[in-house]
Amino acid sequence: MDTIMIDSMDGPLYCPFCAALLVDEGFQDPCPHTLFMCVEEGGIEYCSPEIDAEELEEKIDSDGMDRATDDINIKKAIKFALYEGAPSSMAVYVGIKTDDLPIKKVKKSKKK
Ligand SMILES: [Zn+2]
């Protein structure tokens, strides 16, 4: 899963597809695109039915949360990683799926 890194744990983070506010000094309600919401050392806050929460939890225990959420294999999904900044290891991870959107192809911008 590709990751977009954000240098603030408090957000605000909006869903890029429906503009729902997902993180604003804490988790807000998940939108229909939300796959997971979790916080380092706090566990899984939200997990969509597409993800096996038990399996994810086991993987977090063995590989760490950053790696475990990276390894979730859902096509056309992206992960937002909100880091508190070094040396803190605090982080919030939010997964967003895009595959229910009828994206045909990405148009590349032409620079002049
Ligand atoms: Zn959304």
Residues whose N, C-alpha, C, O or C-beta is under 5 A from the ligand:
A	BS01	ZN	C15 F17 C18 A19 A20 C31 P32 H33
